[in-house]
Structures are given as structure tokens and as C-alpha cells.
Amino acid sequence: MKTRITELFGIEHPIIQGGMHYVGFAEMAAAVSNAGGLGIITGLTQKTAADLANEIARCKDMTDKPFGVNLTFLPTVNSPDYPGYIRAIIEGGVKVVETAGNNPAPFLPYFKDAGIKVIHKCTSVRHSVKAQNVGCDAISVDGFECGGHPGEDDIPNFILLPRAAEELTIPFVASGGMADGRSLVAALALGAEGINMGTRFIATKEAPVHEKVKQALVAASELDTRLVMRPLRNTERVLTNAAVERLLEKERRLGPDIKFEDIIEEVAGVYPRIMMEGDMEAGAWSCGMVAGLIHDIPTCKELVDRIMAQADAIIRERLAGMA
Ligand SMILES: Cc1cc2nc3c(=O)[nH]c(=O)nc-3n(C[C@H](O)[C@H](O)[C@H](O)COP(=O)(O)O)c2cc1C
């Protein structure tokens, strides 16, 4: 399948694995890229710029296909070493960067000069248009269904994607709720040029996370996610567990007075405990509603091949037969 996204990134299939904290290690990115998609290393999971340089080198040892690095711009007081991370990306010869969280404009000239393509992840049409205007090459349009941070507008992809198509001239992929060939064909019909998946890629053989995390996704239904931190305007969609229910109870009790310090136990530093140690009650971790569509733990290649075969069958048999 040839789309503007496969052309832009030099990949075989229009399927991207979005950056994921404590999931997007070299093993994950390489497995997706080797399967013909675009794997992405999560920059900020690496503690220092030197660690990121090392992770990029490890990924290159595992694949000769294109892969990317996610740089999430966080609203924190103590800013991570972004210049150092950017240097590691450029010197590592990475050709694609996925930015998220804030306007990437201050960093774009460095990427442009190095010939790096930038795909910016947005949860609204107005941010997508802004990213297009500042010079991003593509957009990942992230609907309300998504795992992670869906923003504060709550617009699901059935509305968000065609609205993005009305406003954008650069290519975009559909992100949030994407799981299979049906998702891909629907995304293409709504104007996207491919899909970005987070949650679905965690439940794969190569995902470098604890087996209990993968089993939790297979066991979960579409009813099992919750939105946390809305009162802090930092909404995150997570899989429910005892820590999440405790956090929500604090939100109800403290109302608009709630502060980050009140929920620190449930959200700060919990990713390594969940993803690496499999301590599933340690705190809140991002998960999309798409968990309801995850029923197995294939290899990345099996997953990507299945998506492409299913999409092909839907287009050639089901849809062509209707037209
Ligand atoms: C466990 C997890 C961690 C994530 N961490 C990040 C992150 O650090 N930076 C980022 O830009 N997006 C992050 N995301 C969002 C994904 O890149 C992707 O946009 C999202 O998962 C798409 O929705 P889906 O889960 O329905 O496929 C994360 C998602 C998950 C599930």
C-alpha cells in the first residue's frame, strides 16, 4: 500500500508505533520497523542524552530500516535536556522525529537542517493547523479514544479525522483506537494516510514489558479505561486499577483544589514498576479504549501483516463488492 506517509518516511506499510514511556525501547522500535512499519524510540524514557544515543545505536544494530525517536515536550518546571536529546538524534542519523505535548517550532530548524522529517502529534484541529503552519511534515491526529493524553476537547476520531482532512494539506495519520485492518481502512476513508498505534503494540511478543502488562490488555474491555488528572488540565486515559480508583476518589473529594502533590503516589515514577516489574497496582498507566479489540499477543510482523491483509480484503472484497 502506497500513501503519502509511506513515501514520506520510506516505509513499506502505513503503520506507525507511537512513542510510549517505558515501552519504546530499541527492541520495540526495531521490531515494528523490521515488520515494515515505523518504530519509534521514546526519547524521554532514556535518562540522559548519552543514554538516548546508546539506545539509537542499539536500534541500528537490530534493524537497517527507518525508525524514529519521540520527543515529548512536557509542561515541567525542570526541563529535560532537550538540546542534548536533539544532538543525540541528529548525530545518531535518525531520519524521523515524532514530537508531542507542545509546539515543536523552537526545535524545527535543527531537524530541518539535518534532513529529519517531523511528525507532530495533536489532539485538536487547531493544533494540527498550527503545526502545519510552523513547518511540520506530517501530523498524528490523536482522537479522544487514545491511550495517553487525549487533550481537553474530547473529540473522537470519527469527527476529528475528517475535520483534520478539511483543514490540512500535509499528510496525517489516524491515532487513537487503531487496532486492525478495519481501523486502517476506516482511517483512510476519513482522509488519513495511515495509522499510529500505541496500546495495540504493547500486546506483542517483542514489546519489552512484563508479561502481566500484555495479559492485562488482553483481559481488558473497552469499558476499562478511565480519564485521570482532568482537574489539572493534564487529562490522561489509563487502565483502571485500585490506584486509579483511589486517584479518582481524591479528585472527587478535593474538587478544583486538587494539586499534583495530592496524587503523586498514584502517578509519579510508576512506569518502571508497572512495565518492568509487572506490579499492576503500582499506579496509573496509559491505555486506550482499543484494549477492547486486543485479544492476542502476536509478533509485530504477524500483527502488521494481518492488518495489511485484512485491509486489502476489506477494500477488494467487501467494499468493491458494495460499490
Ligand atoms: C503506555 C503508553 C505510554 C505512552 N507514552 C507516550 C509518551 O511518552 N509520549 C507520547 O507522545 N505519547 C505517548 N503515548 C501515546 C501513544 O504514542 C499514542 O499516541 C497512543 O497510544 C495512541 O492511542 P492508542 O493507544 O489508542 O493506540 C503513550 C501511550 C501508551 C499506551
Ligand as a Chemical Component Dictionary entry (heavy atoms), coordinates in Angstrom:
data_LIG
# 
_chem_comp.id                   LIG 
_chem_comp.type                 NON-POLYMER 
_chem_comp.pdbx_formal_charge   0 
_chem_comp.three_letter_code    LIG 
# 
loop_
_chem_comp_atom.comp_id 
_chem_comp_atom.atom_id 
_chem_comp_atom.alt_atom_id 
_chem_comp_atom.type_symbol 
_chem_comp_atom.charge 
_chem_comp_atom.model_Cartn_x 
_chem_comp_atom.model_Cartn_y 
_chem_comp_atom.model_Cartn_z 
_chem_comp_atom.pdbx_ordinal 
LIG C1  C1  C 0 1.745  3.135  27.860 1  
LIG C2  C2  C 0 1.721  4.327  26.952 2  
LIG C3  C3  C 0 2.688  5.313  27.083 3  
LIG C4  C4  C 0 2.685  6.432  26.245 4  
LIG N1  N1  N 0 3.692  7.360  26.353 5  
LIG C5  C5  C 0 3.755  8.390  25.460 6  
LIG C6  C6  C 0 4.833  9.316  25.504 7  
LIG O1  O1  O 0 5.734  9.224  26.349 8  
LIG N2  N2  N 0 4.839  10.324 24.586 9  
LIG C7  C7  C 0 3.855  10.450 23.641 10 
LIG O2  O2  O 0 3.932  11.355 22.815 11 
LIG N3  N3  N 0 2.813  9.586  23.589 12 
LIG C8  C8  C 0 2.749  8.566  24.473 13 
LIG N4  N4  N 0 1.709  7.662  24.385 14 
LIG C9  C9  C 0 0.678  7.827  23.319 15 
LIG C10 C10 C 0 0.978  6.952  22.083 16 
LIG O3  O3  O 0 2.142  7.357  21.427 17 
LIG C11 C11 C 0 -0.170 7.007  21.068 18 
LIG O4  O4  O 0 -0.358 8.330  20.630 19 
LIG C12 C12 C 0 -1.475 6.486  21.638 20 
LIG O5  O5  O 0 -1.244 5.323  22.387 21 
LIG C13 C13 C 0 -2.474 6.199  20.522 22 
LIG O6  O6  O 0 -3.665 5.670  21.043 23 
LIG P1  P1  P 0 -3.962 4.085  21.181 24 
LIG O7  O7  O 0 -3.327 3.685  22.463 25 
LIG O8  O8  O 0 -5.430 4.008  21.172 26 
LIG O9  O9  O 0 -3.322 3.399  20.000 27 
LIG C14 C14 C 0 1.676  6.566  25.250 28 
LIG C15 C15 C 0 0.677  5.577  25.149 29 
LIG C16 C16 C 0 0.688  4.467  25.964 30 
LIG C17 C17 C 0 -0.384 3.432  25.809 31 
# 
loop_
_chem_comp_bond.comp_id 
_chem_comp_bond.atom_id_1 
_chem_comp_bond.atom_id_2 
_chem_comp_bond.value_order 
_chem_comp_bond.pdbx_ordinal 
LIG C1  C2  SING 1  
LIG C2  C3  SING 2  
LIG C2  C16 DOUB 3  
LIG C3  C4  DOUB 4  
LIG C4  N1  SING 5  
LIG C4  C14 SING 6  
LIG N1  C5  DOUB 7  
LIG C5  C6  SING 8  
LIG C5  C8  SING 9  
LIG C6  O1  DOUB 10 
LIG C6  N2  SING 11 
LIG N2  C7  SING 12 
LIG C7  O2  DOUB 13 
LIG C7  N3  SING 14 
LIG N3  C8  DOUB 15 
LIG C8  N4  SING 16 
LIG N4  C9  SING 17 
LIG N4  C14 SING 18 
LIG C9  C10 SING 19 
LIG C10 O3  SING 20 
LIG C10 C11 SING 21 
LIG C11 O4  SING 22 
LIG C11 C12 SING 23 
LIG C12 O5  SING 24 
LIG C12 C13 SING 25 
LIG C13 O6  SING 26 
LIG O6  P1  SING 27 
LIG P1  O7  DOUB 28 
LIG P1  O8  SING 29 
LIG P1  O9  SING 30 
LIG C14 C15 DOUB 31 
LIG C15 C16 SING 32 
LIG C16 C17 SING 33 
# 
